[in-house]
Amino acid sequence: MINFFTEDIEFEDYDKNRIQDFVQKVIDRHYKLLGEVNYIFCSDKYILEVNKEYLNHDYFTDIISFDYSEGDLISGDIFISIDTVKDNAETFKVSFENELYRVIIHGILHYIGFKDKTDEEQEMMTKMENEALAMINI
């Protein structure tokens, strides 16, 4: 089950069914099962507070994910700063939709087991994100 919430912003510019299908396809492709995933769309200010409170990081980010997966069952909370997604879309000269879907799937890929701490891991993560985006023609 995928749930959608907002915190500290008004955001309705997304297609819940398309996101659900997208996430399900990626999870299926990696032979995992969908548990409960909560997407919380929020502001820079809100994600900064989450970052400080739970991770002791004092900086803005586009995504914070809390992984509750067990075995092959993919579950977690994914906080996405819509402010940063918009800024990144401009910086990388891609559409807002492209950047939003990239971040949406980034959290899921972490739950599946992909990391992004090293250059090699980041390269693989980007490859997996691109393959996922190609699945839905973004």
Short mmCIF file of the C-alpha atoms (twelve columns), coordinates in Angstrom:
data_MODEL
# 
_entry.id   MODEL 
# 
loop_
_atom_site.group_PDB 
_atom_site.id 
_atom_site.type_symbol 
_atom_site.label_atom_id 
_atom_site.label_alt_id 
_atom_site.label_comp_id 
_atom_site.label_asym_id 
_atom_site.label_seq_id 
_atom_site.Cartn_x 
_atom_site.Cartn_y 
_atom_site.Cartn_z 
_atom_site.pdbx_PDB_model_num 
ATOM 1   C CA . MET A 1   0.000  0.000  0.000   1 
ATOM 2   C CA . ILE A 2   1.252  3.469  -0.852  1 
ATOM 3   C CA . ASN A 3   -0.008 6.480  1.073   1 
ATOM 4   C CA . PHE A 4   0.483  10.162 0.299   1 
ATOM 5   C CA . PHE A 5   0.657  13.019 2.792   1 
ATOM 6   C CA . THR A 6   1.729  16.662 2.840   1 
ATOM 7   C CA . GLU A 7   3.383  18.619 5.627   1 
ATOM 8   C CA . ASP A 8   3.857  22.378 5.682   1 
ATOM 9   C CA . ILE A 9   2.862  22.801 2.007   1 
ATOM 10  C CA . GLU A 10  -0.041 22.451 -0.367  1 
ATOM 11  C CA . PHE A 11  0.881  20.040 -3.119  1 
ATOM 12  C CA . GLU A 12  -1.522 18.186 -5.355  1 
ATOM 13  C CA . ASP A 13  0.380  18.262 -8.663  1 
ATOM 14  C CA . TYR A 14  0.951  14.521 -8.950  1 
ATOM 15  C CA . ASP A 15  -0.854 11.422 -10.194 1 
ATOM 16  C CA . LYS A 16  -1.259 8.980  -7.302  1 
ATOM 17  C CA . ASN A 17  -2.187 6.060  -9.550  1 
ATOM 18  C CA . ARG A 18  0.797  6.627  -11.840 1 
ATOM 19  C CA . ILE A 19  3.167  6.792  -8.875  1 
ATOM 20  C CA . GLN A 20  1.675  3.627  -7.398  1 
ATOM 21  C CA . ASP A 21  2.057  1.786  -10.715 1 
ATOM 22  C CA . PHE A 22  5.613  3.112  -11.114 1 
ATOM 23  C CA . VAL A 23  6.710  2.037  -7.643  1 
ATOM 24  C CA . GLN A 24  5.038  -1.348 -8.006  1 
ATOM 25  C CA . LYS A 25  6.795  -1.992 -11.342 1 
ATOM 26  C CA . VAL A 26  10.200 -1.206 -9.871  1 
ATOM 27  C CA . ILE A 27  9.578  -3.346 -6.791  1 
ATOM 28  C CA . ASP A 28  8.372  -6.221 -8.990  1 
ATOM 29  C CA . ARG A 29  11.405 -5.869 -11.261 1 
ATOM 30  C CA . HIS A 30  13.652 -6.486 -8.276  1 
ATOM 31  C CA . TYR A 31  11.565 -9.430 -7.039  1 
ATOM 32  C CA . LYS A 32  10.444 -7.680 -3.883  1 
ATOM 33  C CA . LEU A 33  6.991  -7.196 -2.345  1 
ATOM 34  C CA . LEU A 34  5.247  -3.918 -1.560  1 
ATOM 35  C CA . GLY A 35  4.499  -3.426 2.116   1 
ATOM 36  C CA . GLU A 36  3.496  0.042  3.302   1 
ATOM 37  C CA . VAL A 37  5.255  3.065  1.848   1 
ATOM 38  C CA . ASN A 38  4.327  6.572  2.959   1 
ATOM 39  C CA . TYR A 39  5.321  9.536  0.817   1 
ATOM 40  C CA . ILE A 40  5.340  12.794 2.744   1 
ATOM 41  C CA . PHE A 41  5.659  15.803 0.457   1 
ATOM 42  C CA . CYS A 42  6.925  18.788 2.407   1 
ATOM 43  C CA . SER A 43  8.790  22.110 2.344   1 
ATOM 44  C CA . ASP A 44  12.519 22.743 2.712   1 
ATOM 45  C CA . LYS A 45  11.840 24.049 6.215   1 
ATOM 46  C CA . TYR A 46  10.039 20.866 7.239   1 
ATOM 47  C CA . ILE A 47  12.624 18.454 5.816   1 
ATOM 48  C CA . LEU A 48  15.395 20.462 7.504   1 
ATOM 49  C CA . GLU A 49  13.676 19.925 10.847  1 
ATOM 50  C CA . VAL A 50  13.340 16.171 10.152  1 
ATOM 51  C CA . ASN A 51  17.009 16.089 9.156   1 
ATOM 52  C CA . LYS A 52  18.059 17.842 12.369  1 
ATOM 53  C CA . GLU A 53  15.782 15.909 14.705  1 
ATOM 54  C CA . TYR A 54  16.288 12.369 13.431  1 
ATOM 55  C CA . LEU A 55  19.645 12.417 11.654  1 
ATOM 56  C CA . ASN A 56  21.512 15.246 13.414  1 
ATOM 57  C CA . HIS A 57  22.196 16.852 10.016  1 
ATOM 58  C CA . ASP A 58  21.849 20.621 9.674   1 
ATOM 59  C CA . TYR A 59  21.306 20.953 5.930   1 
ATOM 60  C CA . PHE A 60  18.609 20.881 3.281   1 
ATOM 61  C CA . THR A 61  18.068 17.789 1.166   1 
ATOM 62  C CA . ASP A 62  15.591 16.583 -1.407  1 
ATOM 63  C CA . ILE A 63  14.780 13.268 0.289   1 
ATOM 64  C CA . ILE A 64  14.986 11.526 3.625   1 
ATOM 65  C CA . SER A 65  13.916 7.917  3.817   1 
ATOM 66  C CA . PHE A 66  13.279 5.786  6.866   1 
ATOM 67  C CA . ASP A 67  13.489 2.118  5.934   1 
ATOM 68  C CA . TYR A 68  11.198 -0.329 7.724   1 
ATOM 69  C CA . SER A 69  11.648 -3.103 5.165   1 
ATOM 70  C CA . GLU A 70  11.854 -6.675 6.380   1 
ATOM 71  C CA . GLY A 71  13.295 -9.271 4.048   1 
ATOM 72  C CA . ASP A 72  11.637 -8.861 0.666   1 
ATOM 73  C CA . LEU A 73  8.804  -6.676 2.032   1 
ATOM 74  C CA . ILE A 74  9.498  -3.037 1.074   1 
ATOM 75  C CA . SER A 75  8.193  -0.523 3.629   1 
ATOM 76  C CA . GLY A 76  9.135  2.920  4.873   1 
ATOM 77  C CA . ASP A 77  8.519  6.639  5.145   1 
ATOM 78  C CA . ILE A 78  9.897  8.857  2.402   1 
ATOM 79  C CA . PHE A 79  10.020 12.625 2.997   1 
ATOM 80  C CA . ILE A 80  10.413 14.670 -0.190  1 
ATOM 81  C CA . SER A 81  11.056 18.412 -0.225  1 
ATOM 82  C CA . ILE A 82  9.048  19.787 -3.130  1 
ATOM 83  C CA . ASP A 83  11.029 23.057 -2.859  1 
ATOM 84  C CA . THR A 84  14.324 21.247 -3.449  1 
ATOM 85  C CA . VAL A 85  12.851 19.047 -6.194  1 
ATOM 86  C CA . LYS A 86  11.807 22.229 -8.043  1 
ATOM 87  C CA . ASP A 87  15.242 23.785 -7.571  1 
ATOM 88  C CA . ASN A 88  17.006 20.606 -8.710  1 
ATOM 89  C CA . ALA A 89  14.813 20.358 -11.800 1 
ATOM 90  C CA . GLU A 90  15.967 23.847 -12.792 1 
ATOM 91  C CA . THR A 91  19.612 23.131 -11.919 1 
ATOM 92  C CA . PHE A 92  19.691 19.872 -13.903 1 
ATOM 93  C CA . LYS A 93  17.526 21.310 -16.701 1 
ATOM 94  C CA . VAL A 94  14.895 18.569 -16.479 1 
ATOM 95  C CA . SER A 95  11.167 18.767 -15.982 1 
ATOM 96  C CA . PHE A 96  9.724  18.943 -12.497 1 
ATOM 97  C CA . GLU A 97  7.972  15.622 -13.195 1 
ATOM 98  C CA . ASN A 98  11.262 13.953 -14.134 1 
ATOM 99  C CA . GLU A 99  12.988 15.116 -10.965 1 
ATOM 100 C CA . LEU A 100 9.998  14.253 -8.771  1 
ATOM 101 C CA . TYR A 101 9.807  10.703 -10.120 1 
ATOM 102 C CA . ARG A 102 13.581 10.295 -9.788  1 
ATOM 103 C CA . VAL A 103 13.383 11.206 -6.098  1 
ATOM 104 C CA . ILE A 104 10.266 9.091  -5.580  1 
ATOM 105 C CA . ILE A 105 12.065 5.999  -6.851  1 
ATOM 106 C CA . HIS A 106 15.384 6.871  -5.190  1 
ATOM 107 C CA . GLY A 107 13.940 6.029  -1.768  1 
ATOM 108 C CA . ILE A 108 12.505 2.754  -3.027  1 
ATOM 109 C CA . LEU A 109 15.861 1.793  -4.532  1 
ATOM 110 C CA . HIS A 110 17.460 2.361  -1.128  1 
ATOM 111 C CA . TYR A 111 14.892 0.002  0.417   1 
ATOM 112 C CA . ILE A 112 15.651 -2.578 -2.268  1 
ATOM 113 C CA . GLY A 113 19.305 -2.403 -1.241  1 
ATOM 114 C CA . PHE A 114 21.047 0.143  -3.439  1 
ATOM 115 C CA . LYS A 115 23.382 2.595  -1.714  1 
ATOM 116 C CA . ASP A 116 24.877 5.933  -2.812  1 
ATOM 117 C CA . LYS A 117 27.728 6.734  -0.440  1 
ATOM 118 C CA . THR A 118 30.657 6.012  -2.790  1 
ATOM 119 C CA . ASP A 119 31.177 7.190  -6.372  1 
ATOM 120 C CA . GLU A 120 30.634 3.616  -7.594  1 
ATOM 121 C CA . GLU A 121 27.418 3.260  -5.590  1 
ATOM 122 C CA . GLN A 122 26.185 6.645  -6.845  1 
ATOM 123 C CA . GLU A 123 26.845 5.573  -10.411 1 
ATOM 124 C CA . MET A 124 24.831 2.382  -9.914  1 
ATOM 125 C CA . MET A 125 22.019 4.296  -8.173  1 
ATOM 126 C CA . THR A 126 21.778 6.750  -11.078 1 
ATOM 127 C CA . LYS A 127 21.727 3.847  -13.528 1 
ATOM 128 C CA . MET A 128 18.873 2.209  -11.604 1 
ATOM 129 C CA . GLU A 129 16.975 5.513  -11.427 1 
ATOM 130 C CA . ASN A 130 17.366 6.001  -15.190 1 
ATOM 131 C CA . GLU A 131 16.192 2.454  -15.909 1 
ATOM 132 C CA . ALA A 132 13.165 3.010  -13.676 1 
ATOM 133 C CA . LEU A 133 12.318 6.340  -15.361 1 
ATOM 134 C CA . ALA A 134 12.604 4.675  -18.783 1 
ATOM 135 C CA . MET A 135 10.004 2.113  -17.690 1 
ATOM 136 C CA . ILE A 136 7.385  4.861  -17.568 1 
ATOM 137 C CA . ASN A 137 8.785  7.029  -20.340 1 
ATOM 138 C CA . ILE A 138 9.766  10.069 -18.314 1 
# 
